Amino acid sequence: MATLHLTRTIHALTPNYVSRFRCIGAECKDNCCTGWHISLDKKTFNSYRQSKHPELRAAFDKGLQREPSENGDRLYGRIALSDKDGTCPLMQGGLCGVQKHMDESHLSNTCFTYPRVSADFGGQMQQALQLSCPEAARLALLAPDAFEFTETTVAVRPDDLVVARPREGFPEQLMHDVRIFCLQLMRSQGLELWQRLAMLGVFCERLTALERDSAAAARLIDSFTSLLESGSALDALQGLQPDHEAQALVFATIWGGLAGPAGTAHERAVLASVAANLGADPHTGNAPVADVLAAYATGVRRLPLALEAAPHLLDHYILNEMFTHLFPFGRGSAYDSYLELVSRFGLLRMMLAARCASEGPLPDADALVETVQVFYRRFRHNTGFARRVNDALKNSGWNSLDKLYGFLRH
């Protein structure tokens, strides 16, 4: 069978957990072939449409659907999921029929790439994994050395390589230096996670103000490096206190606006547990304020005990977000990227706290990981999430650093 899509082998910087990843196929408890819109690029769509393969033709004829023409060649079509159970009609015995009967080159770009995210950042190739994949989440969040970095060879499709463009006033080398500093800050020893996030916020706020002044931005990195090395950064943070009421109210508002029917049985089970422990309606996400506050206070108090079973979970979640999505050079300014990072962190922490809010046994490491995985699947892939979160923070007046500090400490 002729090759459909060509791949390219590149040397890429990856966290350790990436090289350990293997799709576990039918053993996956929340697989990527169920409950999700499966996009097809034009080349794959036309290949499937023209295929006469006896094992797949019926599924191709029934399942292929065109997307609106304005979506372009990357999102040219899709596969309609089964009405019965929301699975891809090409699944056969828990495995992909295309991979089984054709070959990997005939997978769509979406199916070949997921959960990998490959990027070219100023000539430095990199690859990480999206934590909506249960196996990727397990490997990234639990292994102590998951975020030691190494260079390895990876296969990519050129069409799915994210290419970072230089910003005006920010030469490529300075962008590299900023990214390295931010990652090193979040790996600093001797500072709690909330303290590192607080310092990261100050850095991003000041960096945004210096966006067209590369010399001043370089000096900013040096000054923050000195703060970390001297330990004086701690002095300014010691007096900050958590605001659990604000944390609960703002993120419960965001949760209420996003909760609803989920795509898979696994998702529904985890989200139902979160909603029930917050005292929320499982369908609308709405809950009496007093119930939310009481549940969150209990859960956030017990969460550190639960995290003893997965001590790297929150740190590794943050590092994965930052590395995968080229922080702080995502959408908008450095401070916009920071707001997205901490708002997602806040909502995830609320979900983790909710899993700890019942009076029963604390969730084990597997339950904590599945909470991150469902959060990621439910909200990280939601294109409207960042806008909704930013609107909620702005409308409540909590998008300024002085108030955000109350969100960070738990």
C-alpha positions in Angstrom: 0.0 0.0 0.0 1.4 3.4 -1.0 2.3 5.8 1.8 -0.3 8.6 2.2 1.4 11.0 4.6 5.1 11.4 4.9 6.8 11.9 8.2 10.0 13.7 9.1 12.5 12.5 11.8 13.9 15.3 13.9 16.1 15.8 16.9 13.9 17.4 19.6 14.1 18.5 23.2 11.7 16.4 25.3 10.9 15.8 29.0 11.8 12.2 30.0 8.3 11.0 30.1 7.8 11.6 26.4 10.2 8.9 25.4 8.5 6.4 27.8 5.1 7.0 26.2 3.4 4.2 24.2 -0.3 4.1 23.3 -1.9 1.4 25.4 -4.8 0.9 22.9 -7.7 -1.1 24.1 -6.5 -1.0 27.7 -7.0 2.8 27.8 -9.9 3.8 30.1 -10.7 7.1 28.4 -9.5 6.7 24.8 -9.2 9.4 22.3 -11.5 7.6 19.8 -14.6 8.2 21.9 -16.5 11.3 22.7 -14.4 13.7 20.6 -14.9 15.5 17.4 -12.3 13.8 15.0 -11.1 16.2 12.4 -9.8 15.1 9.0 -7.4 17.0 6.8 -8.2 17.2 3.1 -5.7 14.6 2.0 -7.0 12.0 4.5 -10.6 12.8 3.8 -10.3 12.3 0.1 -8.3 9.1 0.6 -11.0 7.6 2.8 -13.7 8.8 0.4 -12.1 6.9 -2.4 -11.1 3.8 -0.5 -12.6 0.5 -1.5 -11.1 -1.4 1.5 -13.6 -4.2 2.3 -13.1 -3.9 6.1 -13.5 -0.1 6.2 -15.6 1.0 3.2 -18.9 0.8 5.0 -17.7 2.9 7.9 -16.1 5.5 5.5 -19.4 5.7 3.5 -21.5 6.3 6.6 -19.1 8.3 8.8 -17.3 10.9 6.6 -18.7 14.4 6.7 -17.5 17.6 5.1 -16.8 20.7 7.2 -17.7 24.2 6.0 -15.3 25.3 3.3 -14.0 28.3 5.4 -12.3 25.8 7.7 -9.6 25.1 5.1 -7.6 22.0 4.3 -6.5 21.2 7.9 -10.1 20.8 9.1 -11.6 19.7 5.8 -13.9 17.0 7.2 -14.7 14.8 10.2 -15.8 11.4 11.2 -19.3 11.3 12.7 -19.3 9.4 16.0 -21.6 6.5 16.7 -25.0 7.6 18.0 -25.0 4.6 20.3 -21.8 5.1 22.4 -20.0 8.1 20.9 -17.1 6.0 19.5 -15.3 6.4 16.2 -17.0 4.0 13.7 -13.5 2.9 12.5 -12.8 1.3 15.9 -12.6 -2.5 15.8 -12.2 -4.4 19.0 -10.9 -1.4 20.9 -8.3 -0.7 18.2 -8.1 1.6 15.2 -9.3 -0.1 12.0 -7.2 2.3 9.8 -4.0 1.3 11.6 -5.0 -2.3 11.6 -6.0 -2.7 7.9 -4.1 0.1 6.2 -1.0 1.6 7.9 0.0 4.5 10.1 0.6 6.8 7.1 -3.2 6.7 6.4 -4.1 8.1 9.8 -5.3 11.6 9.7 -2.9 14.3 11.0 -5.1 14.6 14.1 -5.0 10.8 14.9 -1.3 10.4 14.0 -0.2 13.3 16.2 -2.3 13.1 19.3 -1.3 13.3 22.2 2.0 14.8 20.9 2.6 18.5 20.4 5.7 19.3 18.4 7.1 22.8 18.0 9.8 24.7 16.4 10.8 27.5 18.7 13.4 29.6 17.0 15.1 26.6 15.5 14.9 24.5 18.7 12.6 21.5 18.1 10.7 20.2 21.0 7.9 17.7 21.8 5.6 17.2 24.7 2.3 15.4 25.4 -1.2 16.6 26.1 -2.4 15.3 29.5 -5.9 14.6 28.3 -4.4 11.2 27.4 -4.6 9.0 30.5 -1.3 7.2 29.9 0.5 10.5 29.1 -0.9 12.0 32.3 0.2 9.1 34.4 3.8 9.2 33.1 4.1 13.0 33.3 2.5 13.5 36.7 3.9 10.7 38.8 7.5 9.9 37.8 10.0 12.0 39.9 12.2 12.4 36.8 9.5 13.1 34.3 10.7 16.6 33.7 14.4 16.0 33.3 15.0 17.1 29.7 16.9 15.2 27.0 17.3 15.4 23.3 15.9 12.5 21.3 14.7 11.7 17.8 10.9 12.0 17.1 8.7 11.5 14.0 6.6 14.4 13.0 4.3 15.4 10.2 5.5 18.9 9.0 1.9 20.1 8.7 1.4 19.7 12.4 4.6 21.3 13.6 3.8 24.5 15.6 6.2 27.2 14.6 6.8 30.1 17.0 7.4 33.4 15.3 9.7 36.1 16.8 7.9 38.9 18.6 8.6 42.6 17.7 11.4 43.8 19.9 12.2 40.2 21.1 15.0 38.6 19.2 15.0 34.7 19.2 17.8 34.4 21.7 16.0 36.6 24.2 12.8 34.6 23.7 14.8 31.4 24.5 16.3 33.1 27.6 12.9 34.1 28.8 11.5 30.6 28.4 14.4 29.0 30.1 14.2 31.4 33.0 10.5 30.8 33.5 11.0 27.0 33.5 13.9 27.3 35.9 11.9 29.6 38.2 9.2 27.0 38.4 11.8 24.3 39.2 13.5 26.4 41.9 14.2 24.5 45.2 13.2 26.1 48.5 10.1 27.9 47.3 6.6 26.5 47.5 4.6 26.3 44.3 2.4 29.3 45.1 5.5 31.4 45.8 7.0 30.4 42.5 3.7 31.3 40.7 3.6 34.6 42.5 7.1 35.5 41.4 6.3 34.3 37.9 3.4 36.7 37.8 5.5 39.7 38.8 8.1 38.7 36.1 5.4 38.4 33.4 3.8 41.7 34.4 7.1 43.6 34.1 8.1 41.7 31.0 4.9 42.8 29.3 5.7 46.4 30.1 9.1 46.0 28.5 8.0 44.1 25.4 9.8 46.4 22.9 12.9 46.9 25.0 15.1 43.8 24.7 18.0 45.2 26.7 15.7 46.0 29.7 14.1 42.5 29.4 17.5 40.9 29.6 18.3 43.0 32.7 14.9 41.9 34.2 16.0 38.2 33.9 19.3 39.0 35.6 17.5 40.9 38.5 15.1 38.1 39.1 17.8 35.5 39.0 19.6 37.5 41.7 16.4 37.6 43.8 16.1 33.8 43.6 19.8 33.2 44.4 19.8 35.6 47.4 16.6 34.2 48.9 15.2 37.8 49.3 12.2 36.9 47.1 10.7 35.1 50.1 10.6 38.2 52.2 8.1 39.9 50.0 5.9 36.8 49.9 5.8 35.7 53.5 2.9 37.9 54.5 0.5 36.8 51.7 -2.5 34.9 52.9 -4.8 32.6 51.0 -8.4 33.8 50.2 -10.3 30.6 50.1 -13.6 32.3 49.8 -12.6 34.2 46.7 -10.9 31.1 45.2 -14.1 29.1 45.7 -16.5 31.7 44.4 -14.6 32.7 41.3 -13.7 29.2 40.2 -17.1 27.8 41.0 -18.6 30.5 38.7 -16.3 29.4 36.0 -17.1 25.7 36.7 -20.8 26.5 36.6 -20.5 28.0 33.2 -18.6 25.1 31.7 -20.1 22.0 33.4 -22.7 19.9 31.6 -22.9 16.6 29.8 -19.5 15.1 29.2 -18.3 13.0 26.3 -17.4 9.7 27.9 -18.5 7.6 30.8 -15.1 8.1 32.4 -15.5 11.9 32.2 -19.0 11.8 33.5 -18.0 9.7 36.5 -15.1 12.1 37.5 -17.1 15.3 36.9 -20.1 13.9 38.8 -17.8 13.2 41.8 -16.5 16.8 41.7 -20.0 18.2 41.3 -21.5 16.1 44.1 -18.7 16.9 46.6 -19.2 20.6 45.8 -22.9 20.3 46.4 -23.5 21.2 42.7 -26.1 20.0 40.3 -24.4 17.5 38.1 -26.1 18.9 34.9 -26.0 22.6 35.5 -23.0 22.9 37.8 -24.9 25.3 40.0 -24.7 25.1 43.8 -25.7 27.1 46.8 -22.8 29.4 47.7 -22.6 28.3 51.3 -22.3 24.6 50.2 -19.5 25.4 47.8 -17.6 27.5 50.4 -17.9 24.7 53.0 -16.9 21.9 50.6 -13.9 23.9 49.2 -12.6 24.8 52.7 -12.7 21.1 53.6 -11.2 19.9 50.4 -8.4 22.4 50.2 -7.4 21.6 53.8 -7.2 17.9 53.0 -5.6 18.3 49.5 -2.0 18.5 50.8 -2.5 15.2 52.5 -3.8 13.6 49.4 -0.9 15.0 47.3 1.6 13.1 49.5 0.6 10.1 47.3 1.5 12.1 44.2 4.0 14.8 45.4 5.0 16.0 41.9 1.6 16.2 40.4 0.9 20.0 40.5 4.5 21.0 39.8 4.6 18.7 36.8 1.2 19.9 35.5 2.4 23.5 35.5 5.7 22.6 33.9 3.9 20.6 31.2 1.6 23.5 30.4 4.5 25.9 30.2 6.7 23.8 28.1 4.1 22.4 25.7 2.5 25.8 25.0 5.7 27.8 24.7 5.0 30.0 27.8 5.0 33.0 28.0 4.8 33.4 24.2 1.3 32.0 23.6 -1.6 34.2 22.7 -1.4 37.8 23.7 1.1 39.3 26.1 3.3 37.5 28.7 0.9 38.6 31.4 -2.1 37.2 29.3 -0.3 33.9 29.2 0.2 34.0 32.9 -3.5 34.7 33.6 -4.4 31.7 31.5 -1.9 29.5 33.4 -3.0 30.5 36.9 -6.7 30.4 36.0 -6.4 26.9 34.7 -4.4 26.0 37.8 -7.1 27.5 40.0 -9.9 25.5 38.4 -7.9 22.3 38.5 -7.1 22.8 42.1 -10.8 23.3 42.8 -11.5 20.0 41.2 -8.8 18.3 43.1 -10.0 19.9 46.4 -13.5 18.7 45.6 -12.3 15.1 45.2 -10.9 15.5 48.8 -14.0 17.2 50.2 -16.0 14.1 51.3 -15.4 12.6 54.7 -14.3 9.3 53.2 -10.8 8.1 52.3 -8.6 10.5 50.5 -8.2 10.0 46.7 -5.2 7.9 45.8 -2.6 8.8 43.2 -4.6 7.2 40.4 -7.7 9.3 41.3 -5.7 12.5 41.4 -4.1 11.8 38.0 -7.5 11.0 36.5 -8.8 14.3 37.8 -6.1 16.1 36.0 -6.7 14.1 32.8 -10.4 14.8 32.8 -9.8 18.5 33.6 -7.4 18.6 30.7 -9.8 16.8 28.3 -12.8 18.8 29.4 -11.3 22.3 29.6 -7.8 22.5 28.0 -9.3 21.5 24.6 -12.2 23.9 25.0 -11.3 26.9 22.7 -13.7 29.2 24.6 -12.2 28.4 28.0 -9.5 31.1 28.1 -12.0 33.8 27.0 -14.6 32.7 29.6 -12.0 32.6 32.4 -10.5 36.0 31.5 -14.0 37.5 31.4 -14.8 36.0 34.8 -11.6 37.3 36.4 -12.0 40.8 34.9 -15.7 41.0 35.8 -14.9 40.1 39.4 -11.9 42.4 39.5 -9.4 39.5 40.2 -7.2 39.9 37.2 -4.7 42.2 38.9 -1.6 40.7 40.6 -2.3 42.0 44.1 -5.6 40.1 44.2 -4.4 37.1 42.3 -2.0 36.4 45.1 -5.0 35.4 47.2 -5.8 32.7 44.6 -2.3 31.2 44.6 -1.8 30.1 48.2 -3.9 27.3 49.6 
